[in-house]
Amino acid sequence: MCLFSYDDDPDPDEQTRAGLLYVPVRQAPDGPALRVFRTPLGERTAVGFTHRDLLTTTLGAGQPAILLAEPALRALTAPLGVVRLVVDPVLSAPAVGLRPTRAAEEPARAL
């Protein structure tokens, strides 16, 4: 137990409510469906952004989203077995290119 209180250093184990979040969705025939992502270790996670600009920067301008409160997002993902929620993720893999960097029949060249 720490004897000192640091107001600017919150305990990472203490969860605070995120409030309203921009949640990425995909368009389905019955309406929008929540997108579920995976952590680098493969765990399924819900994702929410506190500002639309952060969502656009991370997932692109064409990504549709809906506004949901954190408890509503958790309630929607819990039946799917998704218990982790990542707010404002900033690290993502680069987009997959449609063309290979070199053709398979082309031999590799030494530089």
N, C-alpha and C positions, 0 to 999 in steps of 0.2 A: 504494500500500500504506500502511495506517495504522500508525504506530509505537506507538500506544497501544492497550491492550486494555481494552475496556469489557464487563464481565460482564453488565450489564443491558441491553445494546444488541446483540442478535444480528444477524448479517449476514443480510439477507433472501434472499440466494442460497443459504444453507445450509439444506437441508431436514432437518427433524427428524421422527422418526416420531410419528404422532399416537396410536398405540395403538388401543384399541377405540373404535369409532365407532357411533353410532346412525345408520343409513342409511335414508332414506325409501324405501318400497316401495309398489307398488300391488298389489292382489289380482288375480291372473290365474287362469285355470282350472287351470293346472298348479302353482300355488303362487305365492309372492310374487315380483314382478319389480322390479328396481331402477329407481328413477326417475332420469332424467338431466335436468339442467337446462341452461340457457343463460346465459352471462355477458351483460352489457349490450351487448357487441359481437357477440353471436351464437355464440360458441364453446361447444360442448357440454362440460359439466363434470359430474363426480360430486360429490355433496355428502355430508358427514358431520358429525355433531354430537358433541361430547365429553360432553354431558349431555342427558338426555331433556327437561329443562325448556327448554333452548335450542331443541330441535327443535319443541316444542309452541308456544313463543312465536313462532317464525318461520313455521311451517306449519299451526298449529292443533292442537287437541286430538284431532281425529279422524284424524290422519295416522298410518298404521301404519308401523312401522320394525323393522328387525332389527339385531342387533349384529354387526359385522364388524371384523376387524383391518384396518388400512390396507393392508397388502400384498395381502390377499384382495380388497378393494374395487378396488384398481388392477388386479389380475389379471382380475377379472370385466369391467371396463370397457375394458381395452386392446383386446380383439378388436373392440369397437365403434368403435374410433378415438378413444376418449375418454382423453386423457392428463392433463387438468387435474383436480385434486381441490381443492375449496374446503372448508375445515374451519371450522365455526361461522360461516356467513354471517349477517349481521345486517340487511343492507339488502335489501328486497324491495318490489315494487310492491304497491299496495293491491289488495285483492280486487276483482274485476270485479262490478259490480252487475247484477242481473237486469233492473232497470227503467232506461230512459233517464232522464237528468236532466230533460229536457223532451220533450214529444211533437213529432214532426216537423211535424205540421200546425199546431202552436201557434206564433204568431210570437214572436220574441224581443222582450223589453221593455227599454226604456232605463231605467236606474235614476236 
